[in-house]
Amino acid sequence: MQKSEPYKQFGRIVKKRLIDLGMSQRELAKRVGVNENYLTDVLSSNIQTQMQNSIDNANSLKMAIGKFKVN
C-alpha cells in the first residue's frame, strides 16, 4: 500500500458518509469550523493534516487508528 492510500481511503469514507447523510462538504466544513477549500484538500489528500500524522503513527505502531479513543 502506498503511503498516500490511507489518506485517500479516509477521503472516500468521509465522502460516502456525507452522501449517506445527505450533507454537503460545505455543511461539514461549516460544522467543523474550517474553510471549504481546506476540507476539499484534506478529503483529496492534497495536504498533510494532523489526521494523516495520526494514521502514520498508528501504522508505525502496527495499530488500527480505530483503537484510539477520542473523548
Secondary structure, DSSP 4 states (H G I P E B T S, - for coil): --TTHHHHHHHHHHHHHHHHHT--HHHHHHHHTS-HHHHHHHHTT-S--HHHHHHHHHHHTT--GGGS---
